[in-house]
Amino acid sequence: MNQKKMLSALEIAKISCDIESDGVSFYNDAADAVSDPEMKSLFETLSEKEFQHLNTFRKLYAELDEKMGGAESAAEYLFDDEITQYLKVISEGLIFLTGDDLKAWFREPYSAKEALNMALSVEKHSILFYTEIASFNLFAQSQAILKGIIEEEKSHVIMIGQMIRGME
């Protein structure tokens, strides 16, 4: 195994792109699955936020890749296959349902509160995941990126939590 035990900002940007892309799909499907206008609006808003995050990470990845000269060998050197694979495995389907699991979940009739609780759960998992990524990292730039992501995800938890409390 490579001795590198930290994630580079490039790795974080790549992993985050994958997660945010899953989030866009999840919230788009959630918006399509609910009939309540307020719920639909919330899920559309969350999808837009995930899409904004995705674009931010795509831009960051491109900037970092350009700073490295776009060299494949430089990108390969910066990626620790074992850590990247570990994070990919724990992120797939843990944060946002994907593929057939996502389609199956939204085929069932769920109440607005159940859908909100599912959204709350995925946002909490994303905070835990990004916190786990931070444990692999000592780079100041990467830590700053992660801190911003975690704060944004916390704002989603608060927004969803307020909607749930409003239903009680």
C-alpha positions in Angstrom: 0.0 0.0 0.0 1.1 3.5 -0.7 2.3 5.2 2.5 0.2 8.3 1.8 -2.5 8.5 4.5 -4.1 11.9 3.5 -6.5 12.9 0.8 -5.4 15.6 -1.5 -7.8 18.5 -2.4 -8.0 16.8 -5.9 -9.3 13.6 -4.3 -11.8 15.4 -2.2 -13.1 17.3 -5.2 -13.5 14.0 -7.2 -15.2 12.1 -4.4 -17.4 15.1 -3.6 -18.5 15.3 -7.3 -19.7 11.7 -7.1 -21.6 12.3 -3.9 -23.2 15.6 -5.1 -24.2 14.0 -8.4 -26.0 11.2 -6.4 -27.7 14.0 -4.4 -29.0 15.7 -7.4 -30.6 12.5 -8.7 -32.0 11.6 -5.2 -33.7 15.0 -4.7 -34.9 15.2 -8.3 -36.6 11.8 -7.9 -37.9 12.9 -4.5 -39.5 16.0 -6.0 -41.1 13.9 -8.7 -42.4 11.4 -6.1 -44.3 13.8 -3.8 -47.5 15.6 -4.6 -47.5 18.1 -1.7 -46.4 21.4 -3.3 -44.3 22.5 -0.2 -42.5 19.1 -0.2 -41.9 19.3 -3.9 -40.5 22.8 -3.5 -38.2 21.7 -0.7 -36.8 18.7 -2.7 -36.3 20.9 -5.8 -34.5 23.5 -3.6 -32.2 20.7 -2.2 -31.6 19.4 -5.7 -30.6 22.8 -6.8 -28.2 23.2 -3.8 -26.7 19.8 -4.6 -26.3 20.8 -8.2 -24.5 24.1 -7.1 -22.2 22.0 -4.9 -21.5 19.7 -7.9 -20.6 22.6 -10.1 -18.4 24.0 -7.3 -16.5 20.7 -7.0 -16.2 20.3 -10.8 -14.7 23.8 -11.0 -12.4 23.1 -8.1 -11.3 19.8 -9.7 -10.6 21.5 -13.0 -8.6 24.3 -11.3 -6.6 21.8 -9.3 -6.0 19.6 -12.3 -4.9 22.6 -14.3 -2.4 23.7 -11.6 -0.9 20.3 -11.9 -0.6 20.8 -15.6 -3.3 18.3 -16.4 -0.7 15.5 -16.3 -2.3 12.1 -15.9 0.8 10.9 -14.0 0.4 13.7 -11.5 -3.3 12.9 -10.9 -2.5 9.2 -10.5 0.3 10.0 -8.0 -2.1 12.1 -5.9 -4.7 9.5 -5.6 -4.3 6.8 -3.0 -6.2 3.9 -4.5 -6.8 2.1 -1.2 -8.2 5.2 0.6 -10.2 6.3 -2.5 -11.7 2.8 -2.9 -12.6 2.6 0.8 -14.4 6.0 0.7 -16.1 5.1 -2.5 -17.4 1.8 -1.0 -18.8 3.5 2.1 -20.3 6.4 0.2 -22.1 4.3 -2.5 -25.7 3.9 -1.4 -24.9 5.0 2.2 -25.5 8.7 1.7 -27.9 8.8 -1.2 -29.8 5.8 -2.5 -28.7 5.2 -6.1 -29.8 3.1 -9.1 -32.4 0.5 -8.6 -32.5 1.1 -4.8 -33.4 4.7 -5.5 -36.1 3.8 -8.0 -37.6 1.2 -5.7 -37.8 3.5 -2.7 -39.7 6.1 -4.6 -42.1 3.6 -6.1 -43.6 3.1 -2.7 -46.1 5.6 -1.4 -44.5 7.6 1.4 -46.0 10.3 3.6 -44.4 13.8 3.4 -42.9 13.2 6.9 -41.4 9.8 5.8 -39.8 11.5 2.8 -38.4 14.3 5.0 -37.0 11.8 7.4 -35.3 10.0 4.6 -33.8 13.4 3.4 -32.7 14.2 7.0 -31.0 10.8 7.2 -29.1 11.3 4.0 -27.9 14.8 5.0 -26.7 13.4 8.4 -24.9 10.6 6.6 -23.2 13.2 4.3 -22.0 15.1 7.4 -20.5 11.9 8.9 -18.9 11.0 5.6 -17.3 14.4 5.1 -16.1 14.2 8.7 -14.6 10.8 7.9 -12.8 12.3 4.9 -11.4 15.0 7.1 -9.8 12.4 9.3 -7.7 11.3 6.3 -6.5 14.8 5.7 -4.1 17.4 7.1 -3.8 19.7 4.1 -5.0 23.2 4.9 -6.8 23.7 1.6 -8.6 20.4 1.9 -9.6 21.1 5.5 -11.1 24.5 4.4 -13.1 22.8 1.6 -14.4 20.2 4.0 -15.3 22.7 6.7 -17.4 24.6 4.1 -19.1 21.4 2.9 -19.9 20.3 6.4 -21.4 23.7 7.3 -23.6 23.6 4.1 -24.8 20.1 4.9 -25.7 21.2 8.4 -27.8 24.0 7.0 -29.7 21.3 5.0 -30.3 19.4 8.2 -31.7 22.5 9.9 -34.0 23.3 7.0 -35.4 19.8 6.8 -35.7 19.5 10.6 -37.7 22.7 10.7 -40.1 21.3 8.1 -40.5 18.1 10.1 -41.2 20.1 13.3 -43.7 22.1 11.4 -45.7 19.0 10.7 -46.0 17.9 14.3 
